[in-house]
């Protein structure tokens, strides 16, 4: 028998619908054309409902991207660090593709013009992702795939740098083979200079 | 004896004053607070003069940054490639510092949200800079500082990647010592994997 509507479950349904609407609209129209009104219409809720939880479209998108990144960009550990780095960097490049309509690319670009938004992105998305990388790298060092003296901060800049170089200057995101070659270089560097 | 005012010289003076005003105002207020009106006032010209040459504040800033980068970011060639890379990357990091008020950082962030502006940045600023890097790297390969088989496209992504990784995610720009360590890693990678 159907009980009374559960307000908590209804509210979670609305939250998920709003985050999904923000992501799909951003992919269709790009960030600059995204509006709270459009998100509300797509999600089937009122603008008031959105403003009750989020002050701006940037913060809606941040929460949507946080869940997306948390679901998809986890660090694999198959016991082969170089293969796992390839898997993970390809997933991250996928999150930024295509650059013109990727909600993640839009959020990161906005963060470069807005220090407060950037701080939230760092805290919610980037810091957990860096922690995941460092844990995976330490496990590679423990089993001897990388020298114990290799510096995770240097490795992080070199493994992910090529992606952000291409993204910032719009030089075209790296494909799977380009990623493979760059990661092989970084592995050689970490082994040679440690 | 003073001749009649030279319209060509006066117009060049106005152009230089406008570009200088755009750079200094952007450093003081950041890109979002920059206006054509503010630039005109600082340069001592009318808004009409600016709009005669540039359609928007983004295009004024692009020309200002193009001249700035052309003056300061030329590739040195002292015969020591690794030292020259350190010099050049430090100059480029300087152009992006401090990130919040750097006209170059603002322009590159805007380019990530505006494909047409990004294409102009690539053509006016980035392409000549990449050509300078490739020429310097080929000269290092000719004298045997790097193996002839090292790929300039891979080297470019790895030498400049750390800067753009820090910039995009606002992780703090690398200092001189951090740049030195990363460049040493890339040199080792190019020698080990060629």
Boltz contact constraints between the chains, C-beta under 6 A:
constraints:
  - contact:
      token1: [A, 108]
      token2: [B, 168]
      max_distance: 6.0
  - contact:
      token1: [A, 109]
      token2: [B, 112]
      max_distance: 6.0
  - contact:
      token1: [A, 109]
      token2: [B, 113]
      max_distance: 6.0
  - contact:
      token1: [A, 112]
      token2: [B, 109]
      max_distance: 6.0
  - contact:
      token1: [A, 113]
      token2: [B, 109]
      max_distance: 6.0
  - contact:
      token1: [A, 118]
      token2: [B, 170]
      max_distance: 6.0
  - contact:
      token1: [A, 126]
      token2: [B, 169]
      max_distance: 6.0
  - contact:
      token1: [A, 154]
      token2: [B, 181]
      max_distance: 6.0
  - contact:
      token1: [A, 157]
      token2: [B, 162]
      max_distance: 6.0
  - contact:
      token1: [A, 157]
      token2: [B, 165]
      max_distance: 6.0
  - contact:
      token1: [A, 157]
      token2: [B, 182]
      max_distance: 6.0
  - contact:
      token1: [A, 160]
      token2: [B, 165]
      max_distance: 6.0
  - contact:
      token1: [A, 161]
      token2: [B, 161]
      max_distance: 6.0
  - contact:
      token1: [A, 161]
      token2: [B, 162]
      max_distance: 6.0
  - contact:
      token1: [A, 161]
      token2: [B, 165]
      max_distance: 6.0
  - contact:
      token1: [A, 162]
      token2: [B, 157]
      max_distance: 6.0
  - contact:
      token1: [A, 162]
      token2: [B, 161]
      max_distance: 6.0
  - contact:
      token1: [A, 164]
      token2: [B, 164]
      max_distance: 6.0
  - contact:
      token1: [A, 164]
      token2: [B, 165]
      max_distance: 6.0
  - contact:
      token1: [A, 164]
      token2: [B, 168]
      max_distance: 6.0
  - contact:
      token1: [A, 165]
      token2: [B, 157]
      max_distance: 6.0
  - contact:
      token1: [A, 165]
      token2: [B, 160]
      max_distance: 6.0
  - contact:
      token1: [A, 165]
      token2: [B, 161]
      max_distance: 6.0
  - contact:
      token1: [A, 165]
      token2: [B, 164]
      max_distance: 6.0
  - contact:
      token1: [A, 168]
      token2: [B, 108]
      max_distance: 6.0
  - contact:
      token1: [A, 168]
      token2: [B, 164]
      max_distance: 6.0
  - contact:
      token1: [A, 168]
      token2: [B, 168]
      max_distance: 6.0
  - contact:
      token1: [A, 169]
      token2: [B, 126]
      max_distance: 6.0
  - contact:
      token1: [A, 170]
      token2: [B, 118]
      max_distance: 6.0
  - contact:
      token1: [A, 181]
      token2: [B, 154]
      max_distance: 6.0
  - contact:
      token1: [A, 182]
      token2: [B, 157]
      max_distance: 6.0
  - contact:
      token1: [A, 185]
      token2: [B, 189]
      max_distance: 6.0
  - contact:
      token1: [A, 185]
      token2: [B, 193]
      max_distance: 6.0
  - contact:
      token1: [A, 188]
      token2: [B, 189]
      max_distance: 6.0
  - contact:
      token1: [A, 188]
      token2: [B, 192]
      max_distance: 6.0
  - contact:
      token1: [A, 188]
      token2: [B, 193]
      max_distance: 6.0
  - contact:
      token1: [A, 189]
      token2: [B, 185]
      max_distance: 6.0
  - contact:
      token1: [A, 189]
      token2: [B, 188]
      max_distance: 6.0
  - contact:
      token1: [A, 189]
      token2: [B, 189]
      max_distance: 6.0
  - contact:
      token1: [A, 192]
      token2: [B, 188]
      max_distance: 6.0
  - contact:
      token1: [A, 192]
      token2: [B, 192]
      max_distance: 6.0
  - contact:
      token1: [A, 193]
      token2: [B, 185]
      max_distance: 6.0
  - contact:
      token1: [A, 193]
      token2: [B, 188]
      max_distance: 6.0
